[in-house]
Amino acid sequence: MTSDSLRDRLRALPAFGGDLPVIDPHTAPADPLALLIDWLESAIAFPVAQPHAMALATADQAGVPSNRTLLLKDVTAGGLWFATMSSSPKGLELAENPRAAAVLYWREQSRQVRVSGSVELGPREVSDLDFLQRHPKARATAIAANQSSPIFSEAQYEAAVGSALARVHDTPGLVPESWNAYVLKPDSIEFWQATRHREQQRLRYDKTDGEWMRTLLWP
């Protein structure tokens, strides 16, 4: 048995390695969403495992925060898109406090993108299309009950999902009214790139009076 503390063992773990990409602030585009798309394309091609996994932090009206990982659905000129039920915890929090922060972390490239801004509901047709592109079982699970509500028994769960799955098969175009696409409209985006020796490059974009300003940050 080792006498090293957990802190010591965690500290000794290698942080980064391999050939890592870099940020060149001199050639970075004026629009951070263009750079985000470039980084996403690079992560997909690398390949990074689950490059669309995004941690999304929200808070209720009292400022109590919560965080979870979901899937980034798209990046457009409007912002970063995701979807959820308006009756879910994050949907209810966004109704009370329509701001959020998100993190995309690509371990294989030692890259991270931090985004914060306001959140708006997307058009109904975008929400409908997103839901209908989900697997039938995923649609049935969303229809069966409110997200994060208690499951009292396995039998209850199986019966509710089975009934909902039958509805999905009988009505292929069925979309719950509470399923919504949301867009995170950034007012700040930071691109973070690690190097092999624990150094960091940080390039932050902040929107002021409708214009993006770029700043290099100390690690």
N, CA, C and O of each residue as an XYZ file, in Angstrom:
876
protein
N       0.850     -1.193      0.000
C       0.000      0.000      0.000
C       0.887      1.245      0.000
O       1.843      1.335      0.769
N       0.568      2.178     -0.847
C       1.362      3.401     -0.922
C       0.945      4.384      0.152
O      -0.221      4.444      0.543
N       1.914      5.154      0.625
C       1.610      6.172      1.621
C       1.278      7.514      0.982
O       0.917      8.472      1.665
N       1.408      7.565     -0.343
C       1.090      8.812     -1.036
C      -0.389      9.150     -0.863
O      -1.253      8.276     -0.922
N      -0.653     10.405     -0.653
C      -2.046     10.834     -0.529
C      -2.706     10.866     -1.908
O      -2.029     10.873     -2.936
N      -4.014     10.884     -1.908
C      -4.742     11.006     -3.169
C      -4.328     12.286     -3.893
O      -4.186     12.295     -5.116
N      -4.136     13.353     -3.142
C      -3.705     14.618     -3.735
C      -2.377     14.441     -4.473
O      -2.216     14.930     -5.591
N      -1.421     13.736     -3.842
C      -0.119     13.532     -4.460
C      -0.243     12.700     -5.732
O       0.395     12.999     -6.741
N      -1.072     11.651     -5.678
C      -1.231     10.795     -6.853
C      -1.924     11.518     -7.996
O      -1.580     11.330     -9.163
N      -2.906     12.350     -7.649
C      -3.569     13.132     -8.702
C      -2.589     14.126     -9.318
O      -2.577     14.335    -10.531
N      -1.773     14.731     -8.467
C      -0.808     15.720     -8.951
C       0.218     15.083     -9.882
O       0.703     15.726    -10.813
N       0.549     13.816     -9.629
C       1.579     13.141    -10.421
C       1.069     12.655    -11.775
O       1.867     12.273    -12.631
N      -0.226     12.664    -11.979
C      -0.758     12.180    -13.252
C      -0.345     13.113    -14.386
O      -0.326     14.331    -14.208
N      -0.011     12.549    -15.558
C       0.330     13.407    -16.692
C      -0.882     14.225    -17.113
O      -1.995     13.704    -17.198
N      -0.661     15.496    -17.374
C      -1.769     16.375    -17.751
C      -2.031     16.320    -19.249
O      -3.158     16.070    -19.678
N      -1.002     16.550    -20.035
C      -1.158     16.625    -21.481
C       0.025     15.944    -22.145
O       1.096     15.832    -21.549
N      -0.163     15.496    -23.359
C       0.930     14.846    -24.068
C       0.651     14.774    -25.549
O      -0.434     15.122    -26.015
N       1.645     14.319    -26.277
C       1.471     14.193    -27.713
C       1.648     15.512    -28.427
O       1.964     16.533    -27.816
N       1.442     15.476    -29.728
C       1.526     16.689    -30.539
C       0.187     17.415    -30.464
O      -0.841     16.891    -30.891
N       0.215     18.614    -29.922
C      -1.014     19.356    -29.683
C      -1.111     20.543    -30.633
O      -0.093     21.128    -31.002
N      -2.328     20.902    -31.029
C      -2.499     22.093    -31.855
C      -2.237     23.354    -31.042
O      -2.066     23.289    -29.824
N      -2.205     24.484    -31.706
C      -1.948     25.763    -31.040
C      -3.003     26.773    -31.476
O      -3.719     26.571    -32.457
N      -3.078     27.855    -30.725
C      -3.895     28.999    -31.121
C      -2.965     30.049    -31.700
O      -1.969     30.410    -31.074
N      -3.280     30.539    -32.882
C      -2.537     31.661    -33.447
C      -3.459     32.881    -33.424
O      -4.315     33.023    -34.297
N      -3.294     33.763    -32.435
C      -4.208     34.904    -32.314
C      -4.145     35.851    -33.502
O      -5.084     36.606    -33.755
N      -3.020     35.807    -34.240
C      -2.861     36.719    -35.376
C      -3.705     36.306    -36.576
O      -4.042     37.138    -37.417
N      -4.044     35.024    -36.656
C      -4.851     34.541    -37.779
C      -6.257     34.124    -37.344
O      -7.048     33.661    -38.165
N      -6.566     34.285    -36.066
C      -7.900     33.924    -35.575
C      -8.948     34.825    -36.230
O      -8.717     36.025    -36.381
N     -10.089     34.269    -36.620
C     -11.118     35.072    -37.286
C     -11.728     36.100    -36.341
O     -11.648     35.965    -35.120
N     -12.334     37.123    -36.922
C     -12.980     38.159    -36.118
C     -14.212     37.633    -35.400
O     -14.572     38.144    -34.339
N     -14.858     36.630    -35.956
C     -16.068     36.058    -35.389
C     -15.709     34.780    -34.630
O     -15.231     33.828    -35.247
N     -15.923     34.724    -33.314
C     -15.546     33.523    -32.560
C     -16.358     32.292    -32.941
O     -15.880     31.171    -32.774
N     -17.577     32.473    -33.450
C     -18.361     31.314    -33.858
C     -17.727     30.623    -35.060
O     -17.841     29.407    -35.212
N     -17.061     31.395    -35.911
C     -16.324     30.794    -37.028
C     -15.163     29.959    -36.504
O     -14.893     28.876    -37.022
N     -14.475     30.455    -35.481
C     -13.368     29.698    -34.885
C     -13.898     28.457    -34.170
O     -13.269     27.400    -34.219
N     -15.040     28.575    -33.512
C     -15.634     27.425    -32.848
C     -15.975     26.326    -33.856
O     -15.734     25.148    -33.596
N     -16.525     26.705    -34.985
C     -16.833     25.720    -36.024
C     -15.551     25.071    -36.531
O     -15.518     23.861    -36.754
N     -14.497     25.860    -36.716
C     -13.203     25.295    -37.141
C     -12.702     24.274    -36.119
O     -12.235     23.198    -36.493
N     -12.797     24.604    -34.848
C     -12.337     23.690    -33.806
C     -13.200     22.435    -33.764
O     -12.684     21.337    -33.562
N     -14.501     22.585    -33.953
C     -15.374     21.414    -33.986
C     -15.024     20.500    -35.157
O     -14.955     19.281    -35.001
N     -14.804     21.092    -36.321
C     -14.423     20.301    -37.494
C     -13.109     19.566    -37.228
O     -12.958     18.404    -37.606
N     -12.170     20.235    -36.586
C     -10.888     19.609    -36.257
C     -11.083     18.464    -35.266
O     -10.460     17.411    -35.399
N     -11.949     18.670    -34.274
C     -12.196     17.631    -33.278
C     -12.855     16.409    -33.908
O     -12.531     15.274    -33.558
N     -13.779     16.640    -34.834
C     -14.443     15.527    -35.516
C     -13.446     14.745    -36.359
O     -13.467     13.514    -36.378
N     -12.577     15.463    -37.054
C     -11.620     14.818    -37.955
C     -10.482     14.134    -37.198
O      -9.847     13.229    -37.739
N     -10.212     14.547    -35.957
C      -9.002     14.088    -35.253
C      -8.879     12.559    -35.157
O      -7.839     12.073    -35.601
N      -9.805     11.740    -34.638
C     -11.108     12.115    -34.092
C     -11.091     12.215    -32.568
O     -10.380     11.477    -31.886
N     -11.890     13.144    -32.056
C     -12.136     13.260    -30.624
C     -13.387     12.459    -30.291
O     -14.363     12.498    -31.041
N     -13.371     11.737    -29.180
C     -14.554     11.003    -28.748
C     -15.625     11.992    -28.288
O     -15.375     12.848    -27.440
N     -16.808     11.861    -28.856
C     -17.954     12.704    -28.501
C     -17.611     14.201    -28.505
O     -17.735     14.863    -27.474
N     -17.191     14.729    -29.634
C     -16.852     16.152    -29.685
C     -18.044     17.066    -29.459
O     -17.872     18.258    -29.205
N     -19.258     16.518    -29.549
C     -20.468     17.321    -29.349
C     -20.983     17.262    -27.916
O     -22.027     17.843    -27.618
N     -20.272     16.569    -27.017
C     -20.670     16.542    -25.605
C     -20.373     17.905    -24.985
O     -19.236     18.375    -25.021
N     -21.393     18.533    -24.421
C     -21.261     19.904    -23.913
C     -21.841     19.991    -22.510
O     -22.990     19.614    -22.279
N     -21.048     20.485    -21.584
C     -21.543     20.736    -20.229
C     -22.286     22.071    -20.242
O     -21.752     23.086    -20.689
N     -23.518     22.055    -19.750
C     -24.347     23.257    -19.736
C     -24.732     23.581    -18.301
O     -25.337     22.761    -17.610
N     -24.378     24.782    -17.857
C     -24.708     25.236    -16.511
C     -25.832     26.264    -16.581
O     -25.787     27.204    -17.374
N     -26.844     26.064    -15.734
C     -27.953     27.001    -15.616
C     -28.138     27.321    -14.137
O     -27.510     26.708    -13.274
N     -29.005     28.284    -13.859
C     -29.299     28.642    -12.468
C     -30.752     29.068    -12.375
O     -31.322     29.587    -13.335
N     -31.345     28.845    -11.212
C     -32.730     29.267    -11.033
C     -32.782     30.746    -10.669
O     -31.759     31.430    -10.662
N     -33.980     31.229    -10.367
C     -34.150     32.647    -10.096
C     -33.362     33.097     -8.876
O     -32.951     34.253     -8.787
N     -33.153     32.178     -7.936
C     -32.393     32.507     -6.731
C     -30.890     32.424     -6.948
O     -30.112     32.747     -6.050
N     -30.475     31.992     -8.136
C     -29.056     31.880     -8.436
C     -28.436     30.560     -8.061
O     -27.214     30.421     -8.111
N     -29.254     29.567     -7.679
C     -28.725     28.244     -7.341
C     -28.354     27.525     -8.644
O     -29.226     27.306     -9.484
N     -27.084     27.155     -8.829
C     -26.643     26.602    -10.105
C     -26.841     25.096    -10.204
O     -26.929     24.399     -9.194
N     -26.908     24.613    -11.427
C     -26.866     23.178    -11.708
C     -26.153     22.991    -13.035
O     -26.084     23.906    -13.855
N     -25.622     21.791    -13.231
C     -24.814     21.538    -14.421
C     -25.057     20.114    -14.879
O     -25.325     19.223    -14.072
N     -24.959     19.910    -16.194
C     -25.103     18.573    -16.762
C     -24.455     18.573    -18.146
O     -24.197     19.626    -18.729
N     -24.200     17.367    -18.658
C     -23.657     17.242    -20.001
C     -24.767     16.812    -20.950
O     -25.502     15.865    -20.670
N     -24.881     17.505    -22.057
C     -25.851     17.167    -23.088
C     -25.154     17.251    -24.436
O     -23.935     17.407    -24.498
N     -25.924     17.149    -25.521
C     -25.332     17.159    -26.855
C     -25.544     18.498    -27.542
O     -26.663     19.006    -27.607
N     -24.472     19.057    -28.047
C     -24.542     20.222    -28.912
C     -25.147     19.791    -30.241
O     -24.667     18.847    -30.868
N     -26.204     20.483    -30.671
C     -26.913     20.076    -31.878
C     -26.456     20.820    -33.128
O     -26.519     20.276    -34.230
N     -25.998     22.057    -32.966
C     -25.600     22.839    -34.137
C     -24.912     24.110    -33.652
O     -25.063     24.519    -32.500
N     -24.154     24.723    -34.556
C     -23.604     26.056    -34.327
C     -23.927     26.881    -35.569
O     -23.541     26.524    -36.683
N     -24.633     27.976    -35.366
C     -25.001     28.861    -36.472
C     -24.570     30.281    -36.117
O     -23.965     30.516    -35.070
N     -24.887     31.216    -36.996
C     -24.578     32.611    -36.706
C     -25.311     33.089    -35.457
O     -24.898     34.057    -34.817
N     -26.416     32.395    -35.111
C     -27.170     32.783    -33.921
C     -26.564     32.304    -32.623
O     -26.764     32.927    -31.580
N     -25.821     31.200    -32.666
C     -25.228     30.687    -31.450
C     -25.158     29.173    -31.417
O     -25.127     28.521    -32.461
N     -25.134     28.618    -30.216
C     -24.995     27.181    -29.988
C     -26.369     26.601    -29.653
O     -27.083     27.135    -28.805
N     -26.732     25.510    -30.320
C     -28.070     24.943    -30.190
C     -28.054     23.660    -29.374
O     -27.152     22.832    -29.499
N     -29.071     23.517    -28.539
C     -29.311     22.279    -27.811
C     -30.821     22.139    -27.661
O     -31.566     23.046    -28.031
N     -31.277     21.013    -27.122
C     -32.721     20.785    -27.005
C     -33.032     20.072    -25.707
O     -32.222     19.298    -25.197
N     -34.212     20.342    -25.177
C     -34.679     19.679    -23.968
C     -36.164     19.944    -23.793
O     -36.753     20.740    -24.524
N     -36.766     19.273    -22.820
C     -38.150     19.532    -22.464
C     -38.220     20.811    -21.626
O     -37.385     21.033    -20.749
N     -39.211     21.641    -21.899
C     -39.373     22.846    -21.092
C     -39.744     22.506    -19.653
O     -39.589     23.336    -18.757
N     -40.233     21.287    -19.431
C     -40.584     20.833    -18.085
C     -39.408     20.197    -17.339
O     -39.544     19.840    -16.169
N     -38.253     20.051    -18.005
C     -37.068     19.490    -17.363
C     -36.471     20.520    -16.402
O     -36.806     21.701    -16.493
N     -35.595     20.101    -15.483
C     -34.979     21.074    -14.585
C     -34.299     22.228    -15.326
O     -34.463     23.388    -14.947
N     -33.543     21.919    -16.371
C     -32.878     23.012    -17.090
C     -33.877     23.879    -17.835
O     -33.690     25.092    -17.938
N     -34.951     23.264    -18.364
C     -35.979     24.053    -19.029
C     -36.665     25.001    -18.069
O     -36.917     26.155    -18.415
N     -36.973     24.531    -16.862
C     -37.611     25.376    -15.855
C     -36.662     26.477    -15.394
O     -37.083     27.616    -15.193
N     -35.386     26.143    -15.227
C     -34.420     27.157    -14.812
C     -34.237     28.217    -15.888
O     -34.120     29.404    -15.583
N     -34.213     27.792    -17.144
C     -34.055     28.766    -18.226
C     -35.268     29.668    -18.352
O     -35.137     30.818    -18.771
N     -36.445     29.172    -17.997
C     -37.637     30.014    -18.006
C     -37.537     31.099    -16.930
O     -38.008     32.219    -17.128
N     -36.922     30.763    -15.789
C     -36.752     31.727    -14.702
C     -35.566     32.654    -14.929
O     -35.615     33.840    -14.606
N     -34.501     32.094    -15.491
C     -33.237     32.823    -15.624
C     -32.610     32.450    -16.964
O     -31.819     31.509    -17.029
N     -32.949     33.171    -18.033
C     -32.540     32.758    -19.385
C     -31.094     33.091    -19.743
O     -30.815     33.736    -20.753
N     -30.194     32.636    -18.891
C     -28.763     32.734    -19.183
C     -28.125     31.395    -18.866
O     -28.622     30.643    -18.028
N     -27.016     31.099    -19.541
C     -26.344     29.822    -19.319
C     -24.864     29.959    -19.650
O     -24.437     30.913    -20.301
N     -24.096     28.980    -19.184
C     -22.681     28.866    -19.522
C     -22.438     27.432    -19.983
O     -23.023     26.491    -19.447
N     -21.578     27.276    -20.974
C     -21.316     25.951    -21.541
C     -19.816     25.738    -21.671
O     -19.043     26.685    -21.820
N     -19.422     24.460    -21.610
C     -18.022     24.077    -21.812
C     -17.973     22.879    -22.751
O     -18.680     21.891    -22.553
N     -17.142     22.978    -23.762
C     -16.785     21.854    -24.625
C     -15.331     21.522    -24.333
O     -14.462     22.389    -24.428
N     -15.060     20.258    -23.974
C     -13.695     19.848    -23.645
C     -13.311     18.672    -24.516
O     -13.994     17.648    -24.534
N     -12.197     18.827    -25.250
C     -11.711     17.792    -26.142
C     -10.363     17.302    -25.602
O      -9.311     17.873    -25.890
N     -10.429     16.236    -24.819
C      -9.253     15.723    -24.111
C      -8.130     15.371    -25.068
O      -6.967     15.672    -24.799
N      -8.468     14.731    -26.192
C      -7.433     14.257    -27.113
C      -6.619     15.402    -27.715
O      -5.465     15.205    -28.095
N      -7.199     16.575    -27.802
C      -6.483     17.731    -28.344
C      -6.103     18.733    -27.262
O      -5.509     19.771    -27.555
N      -6.446     18.425    -26.011
C      -6.183     19.337    -24.890
C      -6.746     20.727    -25.172
O      -6.075     21.745    -25.003
N      -8.001     20.728    -25.607
C      -8.672     21.976    -25.954
C      -9.966     22.112    -25.149
O     -10.604     21.130    -24.770
N     -10.319     23.366    -24.908
C     -11.542     23.662    -24.179
C     -12.122     24.964    -24.717
O     -11.386     25.902    -25.027
N     -13.433     25.012    -24.824
C     -14.122     26.243    -25.210
C     -15.158     26.549    -24.143
O     -15.983     25.701    -23.801
N     -15.110     27.764    -23.621
C     -16.072     28.227    -22.626
C     -16.952     29.289    -23.263
O     -16.465     30.201    -23.929
N     -18.262     29.156    -23.047
C     -19.235     30.061    -23.660
C     -20.217     30.515    -22.591
O     -20.653     29.711    -21.767
N     -20.567     31.790    -22.596
C     -21.633     32.275    -21.723
C     -22.461     33.294    -22.480
O     -21.957     34.016    -23.341
N     -23.752     33.340    -22.138
C     -24.628     34.283    -22.809
C     -26.083     34.037    -22.468
O     -26.400     33.297    -21.537
N     -26.959     34.658    -23.226
C     -28.393     34.508    -23.023
C     -28.906     33.307    -23.810
O     -28.274     32.865    -24.769
N     -30.049     32.786    -23.398
C     -30.650     31.621    -24.048
C     -32.058     31.987    -24.522
O     -32.839     32.587    -23.784
N     -32.363     31.618    -25.761
C     -33.678     31.879    -26.326
C     -34.262     30.597    -26.901
O     -33.535     29.682    -27.287
N     -35.593     30.551    -26.949
C     -36.271     29.443    -27.609
C     -36.081     29.551    -29.110
O     -36.134     30.645    -29.672
N     -35.859     28.418    -29.759
C     -35.762     28.391    -31.206
C     -37.136     28.276    -31.844
O     -38.129     28.114    -31.135
N     -37.214     28.356    -33.162
C     -38.490     28.216    -33.858
C     -39.101     26.837    -33.650
O     -38.384     25.858    -33.445
N     -40.421     26.765    -33.705
C     -41.121     25.505    -33.498
C     -40.673     24.444    -34.488
O     -40.536     23.275    -34.127
N     -40.441     24.844    -35.744
C     -40.066     23.849    -36.749
C     -38.697     23.234    -36.456
O     -38.464     22.071    -36.785
N     -37.792     23.992    -35.846
C     -36.486     23.450    -35.468
C     -36.645     22.454    -34.323
O     -36.008     21.401    -34.319
N     -37.489     22.786    -33.361
C     -37.752     21.878    -32.246
C     -38.361     20.573    -32.742
O     -37.951     19.491    -32.322
N     -39.347     20.678    -33.643
C     -40.014     19.480    -34.166
C     -39.025     18.592    -34.914
O     -39.000     17.378    -34.716
N     -38.212     19.200    -35.773
C     -37.247     18.424    -36.547
C     -36.253     17.730    -35.633
O     -35.918     16.566    -35.851
N     -35.776     18.435    -34.608
C     -34.814     17.840    -33.682
C     -35.425     16.617    -33.001
O     -34.773     15.578    -32.891
N     -36.661     16.733    -32.547
C     -37.284     15.616    -31.842
C     -37.485     14.424    -32.763
O     -37.240     13.286    -32.362
N     -37.929     14.668    -33.995
C     -38.221     13.569    -34.915
C     -36.959     12.890    -35.429
O     -37.039     11.792    -35.980
N     -35.798     13.513    -35.263
C     -34.540     12.887    -35.648
C     -33.990     11.985    -34.539
O     -33.007     11.274    -34.751
N     -34.616     12.010    -33.366
C     -34.180     11.152    -32.268
C     -34.621      9.710    -32.500
O     -35.568      9.448    -33.242
N     -33.925      8.786    -31.858
C     -34.307      7.376    -31.934
C     -35.717      7.213    -31.356
O     -36.059      7.915    -30.404
N     -36.550      6.311    -31.898
C     -37.903      6.132    -31.369
C     -37.946      5.872    -29.865
O     -38.837      6.375    -29.179
N     -36.990      5.088    -29.339
C     -36.982      4.818    -27.899
C     -36.690      6.100    -27.111
O     -37.257      6.311    -26.039
N     -35.812      6.948    -27.638
C     -35.519      8.214    -26.973
C     -36.744      9.121    -26.994
O     -37.020      9.814    -26.015
N     -37.477      9.121    -28.106
C     -38.714      9.903    -28.181
C     -39.734      9.384    -27.177
O     -40.399     10.163    -26.494
N     -39.850      8.063    -27.093
C     -40.819      7.471    -26.165
C     -40.475      7.819    -24.724
O     -41.368      8.131    -23.936
N     -39.209      7.773    -24.372
C     -38.791      8.096    -23.012
C     -39.135      9.538    -22.665
O     -39.560      9.833    -21.548
N     -38.945     10.448    -23.646
C     -39.266     11.861    -23.420
C     -40.766     12.065    -23.249
O     -41.200     12.908    -22.463
N     -41.552     11.293    -23.986
C     -43.006     11.427    -23.922
C     -43.575     10.807    -22.652
O     -44.584     11.280    -22.129
N     -42.935      9.752    -22.153
C     -43.507      8.944    -21.075
C     -43.708      9.712    -19.778
O     -44.715      9.509    -19.098
N     -42.776     10.591    -19.416
C     -42.876     11.289    -18.125
C     -41.974     12.502    -18.137
O     -41.123     12.644    -19.016
N     -42.157     13.378    -17.162
C     -41.306     14.548    -17.042
C     -39.872     14.124    -16.719
O     -39.639     13.270    -15.863
N     -38.928     14.733    -17.414
C     -37.526     14.409    -17.187
C     -37.146     14.684    -15.736
O     -37.522     15.711    -15.170
N     -36.405     13.769    -15.147
C     -35.889     13.844    -13.774
C     -36.955     13.596    -12.709
O     -36.659     13.716    -11.520
N     -38.185     13.254    -13.097
C     -39.189     12.888    -12.100
C     -38.882     11.486    -11.571
O     -38.252     10.695    -12.273
N     -39.314     11.159    -10.341
C     -38.960      9.862     -9.741
C     -39.563      8.676    -10.495
O     -40.677      8.757    -11.013
N     -38.808      7.571    -10.548
C     -39.315      6.279    -11.011
C     -39.575      5.437     -9.771
O     -38.658      5.183     -8.990
N     -40.817      5.001     -9.584
C     -41.175      4.291     -8.366
C     -40.978      2.783     -8.479
O     -40.871      2.086     -7.470
N     -40.930      2.280     -9.725
C     -40.676      0.854     -9.899
C     -40.255      0.611    -11.339
O     -40.581      1.392    -12.234
N     -39.530     -0.475    -11.553
C     -39.134     -0.850    -12.911
C     -40.361     -1.136    -13.772
O     -40.388     -0.822    -14.962
N     -41.379     -1.741    -13.147
C     -42.603     -2.049    -13.890
C     -43.297     -0.774    -14.359
O     -43.816     -0.712    -15.474
N     -43.300      0.241    -13.494
C     -43.896      1.518    -13.882
C     -43.170      2.115    -15.083
O     -43.788      2.606    -16.028
N     -41.840      2.058    -15.017
C     -41.028      2.611    -16.106
C     -41.304      1.871    -17.413
O     -41.564      2.501    -18.439
N     -41.250      0.548    -17.381
C     -41.437     -0.242    -18.600
C     -42.826     -0.022    -19.194
O     -42.977      0.071    -20.412
N     -43.843      0.063    -18.330
C     -45.205      0.261    -18.823
C     -45.363      1.631    -19.470
O     -45.986      1.752    -20.525
N     -44.803      2.661    -18.846
C     -44.947      4.022    -19.371
C     -44.206      4.176    -20.693
O     -44.734      4.754    -21.643
N     -42.975      3.655    -20.753
C     -42.203      3.770    -21.987
C     -42.821      2.906    -23.086
O     -42.856      3.316    -24.246
N     -43.303      1.725    -22.736
C     -43.947      0.868    -23.728
C     -45.176      1.516    -24.327
O     -45.394      1.448    -25.537
N     -45.981      2.146    -23.484
C     -47.168      2.848    -23.976
C     -46.778      4.019    -24.875
O     -47.388      4.239    -25.922
N     -45.761      4.765    -24.460
C     -45.305      5.902    -25.262
C     -44.705      5.443    -26.583
O     -44.882      6.104    -27.606
N     -43.991      4.308    -26.570
C     -43.392      3.789    -27.802
C     -44.481      3.384    -28.795
O     -44.329      3.570    -30.003
N     -45.569      2.834    -28.283
C     -46.688      2.495    -29.158
C     -47.270      3.750    -29.796
O     -47.645      3.730    -30.968
N     -47.349      4.834    -29.043
C     -47.835      6.111    -29.595
C     -46.887      6.626    -30.674
O     -47.332      7.141    -31.700
N     -45.581      6.489    -30.445
C     -44.594      6.931    -31.439
C     -44.767      6.158    -32.742
O     -44.732      6.751    -33.821
N     -44.953      4.842    -32.655
C     -45.125      4.028    -33.862
C     -46.445      4.327    -34.559
O     -46.519      4.312    -35.788
N     -47.492      4.599    -33.773
C     -48.804      4.879    -34.354
C     -48.880      6.276    -34.962
O     -49.614      6.507    -35.923
N     -48.104      7.212    -34.384
C     -48.125      8.609    -34.852
C     -46.685      9.069    -35.051
O     -46.127      9.727    -34.174
N     -46.066      8.734    -36.196
C     -44.639      9.021    -36.397
C     -44.284     10.502    -36.271
O     -43.142     10.835    -35.953
N     -45.238     11.386    -36.514
C     -44.943     12.818    -36.437
C     -45.223     13.436    -35.089
O     -45.219     14.660    -34.955
N     -45.471     12.597    -34.069
C     -45.814     13.102    -32.742
C     -44.626     13.810    -32.102
O     -43.536     13.248    -31.992
N     -44.856     15.060    -31.678
C     -43.833     15.842    -30.974
C     -44.488     16.503    -29.765
O     -45.478     17.216    -29.929
N     -43.970     16.292    -28.565
C     -44.543     16.966    -27.391
C     -44.395     18.489    -27.502
O     -43.367     18.992    -27.957
N     -45.415     19.197    -27.089
C     -45.340     20.658    -27.135
C     -44.221     21.185    -26.252
O     -43.688     22.267    -26.497
N     -43.865     20.424    -25.227
C     -42.835     20.890    -24.291
C     -41.414     20.621    -24.778
O     -40.453     21.021    -24.119
N     -41.263     19.939    -25.938
C     -39.911     19.730    -26.478
C     -39.482     20.982    -27.226
O     -40.173     21.435    -28.139
N     -38.354     21.534    -26.845
C     -37.918     22.792    -27.443
C     -36.441     22.774    -27.810
O     -35.607     22.207    -27.104
N     -36.150     23.407    -28.923
C     -34.774     23.734    -29.268
C     -34.444     25.092    -28.655
O     -35.257     26.016    -28.690
N     -33.257     25.196    -28.101
C     -32.797     26.441    -27.489
C     -31.497     26.865    -28.167
O     -30.727     26.034    -28.649
N     -31.276     28.173    -28.191
C     -30.010     28.676    -28.725
C     -29.331     29.524    -27.658
O     -29.913     30.469    -27.125
N     -28.092     29.166    -27.361
C     -27.247     29.945    -26.454
C     -26.549     31.013    -27.289
O     -25.684     30.712    -28.112
N     -26.937     32.260    -27.064
C     -26.408     33.387    -27.841
C     -25.253     34.002    -27.048
O     -25.480     34.715    -26.070
N     -24.025     33.728    -27.468
C     -22.881     34.095    -26.621
C     -22.604     35.591    -26.584
O     -22.757     36.301    -27.578
N     -22.193     36.046    -25.406
C     -21.594     37.376    -25.299
C     -20.140     37.269    -24.859
O     -19.430     38.271    -24.778
N     -19.696     36.018    -24.568
C     -18.287     35.767    -24.259
C     -17.941     34.339    -24.655
O     -18.662     33.401    -24.315
N     -16.832     34.178    -25.376
C     -16.333     32.858    -25.748
C     -14.831     32.846    -25.524
O     -14.110     33.720    -26.004
N     -14.368     31.835    -24.781
C     -12.926     31.694    -24.546
C     -12.422     30.382    -25.127
O     -12.991     29.319    -24.881
N     -11.354     30.471    -25.895
C     -10.696     29.298    -26.476
C      -9.424     29.027    -25.677
O      -8.569     29.898    -25.516
N      -9.327     27.811    -25.188
C      -8.241     27.404    -24.284
C      -7.489     26.239    -24.910
O      -8.082     25.229    -25.288
N      -6.182     26.395    -25.011
C      -5.334     25.356    -25.577
C      -4.185     25.080    -24.629
O      -3.437     25.987    -24.263
N      -4.047     23.816    -24.232
C      -2.930     23.433    -23.365
C      -1.706     23.077    -24.201
O      -1.807     22.790    -25.393
N      -0.559     23.103    -23.550
C       0.674     22.610    -24.150
C       1.214     21.495    -23.263
O       0.669     21.250    -22.187
N       2.262     20.824    -23.688
C       2.740     19.625    -22.995
C       3.276     19.920    -21.605
O       3.301     19.024    -20.762
N       3.702     21.134    -21.342
C       4.362     21.434    -20.072
C       3.459     22.276    -19.165
O       3.929     23.148    -18.435
N       2.146     21.992    -19.228
C       1.154     22.631    -18.372
C       0.994     24.117    -18.660
O       0.326     24.818    -17.898
N       1.575     24.604    -19.715
C       1.317     25.981    -20.100
C      -0.041     26.034    -20.812
O      -0.587     25.005    -21.210
N      -0.559     27.224    -20.959
C      -1.863     27.380    -21.587
C      -1.866     28.600    -22.489
O      -1.199     29.601    -22.229
N      -2.639     28.482    -23.555
C      -2.951     29.636    -24.397
C      -4.434     29.913    -24.243
O      -5.254     28.999    -24.331
N      -4.780     31.173    -24.014
C      -6.184     31.533    -23.814
C      -6.518     32.764    -24.658
O      -5.881     33.812    -24.545
N      -7.513     32.609    -25.488
C      -7.976     33.695    -26.348
C      -9.460     33.897    -26.080
O     -10.268     32.998    -26.312
N      -9.814     35.080    -25.591
C     -11.210     35.349    -25.248
C     -11.795     36.418    -26.168
O     -11.155     37.420    -26.487
N     -13.027     36.167    -26.577
C     -13.815     37.130    -27.342
C     -14.939     37.644    -26.446
O     -15.645     36.852    -25.823
N     -15.109     38.960    -26.378
C     -16.213     39.570    -25.642
C     -16.976     40.494    -26.584
O     -16.383     41.255    -27.349
N     -18.308     40.414    -26.513
C     -19.131     41.255    -27.382
C     -19.483     42.540    -26.654
O     -20.039     42.513    -25.556
N     -19.151     43.673    -27.280
C     -19.437     44.993    -26.738
C     -20.085     45.833    -27.826
O     -19.509     46.041    -28.894
N     -21.298     46.318    -27.540
C     -22.039     47.132    -28.515
C     -22.156     46.420    -29.859
O     -22.053     47.042    -30.917
N     -22.371     45.113    -29.802
C     -22.580     44.336    -31.016
C     -21.309     43.944    -31.757
O     -21.388     43.305    -32.807
N     -20.148     44.308    -31.242
C     -18.879     43.993    -31.893
C     -18.051     43.076    -31.002
O     -18.064     43.200    -29.777
N     -17.323     42.147    -31.642
C     -16.469     41.226    -30.900
C     -15.085     41.830    -30.704
O     -14.477     42.342    -31.644
N     -14.597     41.762    -29.470
C     -13.257     42.215    -29.140
C     -12.454     41.009    -28.664
O     -12.964     40.187    -27.902
N     -11.196     40.896    -29.111
C     -10.350     39.762    -28.770
C      -9.306     40.170    -27.742
O      -8.750     41.266    -27.801
N      -9.049     39.263    -26.795
C      -8.067     39.520    -25.744
C      -7.303     38.240    -25.454
O      -7.908     37.177    -25.313
N      -5.986     38.325    -25.365
C      -5.169     37.211    -24.878
C      -5.132     37.275    -23.356
O      -4.952     38.347    -22.778
N      -5.303     36.132    -22.715
C      -5.349     36.083    -21.259
C      -4.123     35.366    -20.697
O      -3.568     34.467    -21.329
N      -3.718     35.774    -19.515
C      -2.696     35.032    -18.804
C      -3.230     33.644    -18.457
O      -4.424     33.495    -18.195
N      -2.364     32.624    -18.452
C      -2.823     31.272    -18.090
C      -3.397     31.245    -16.671
O      -3.830     30.194    -16.200
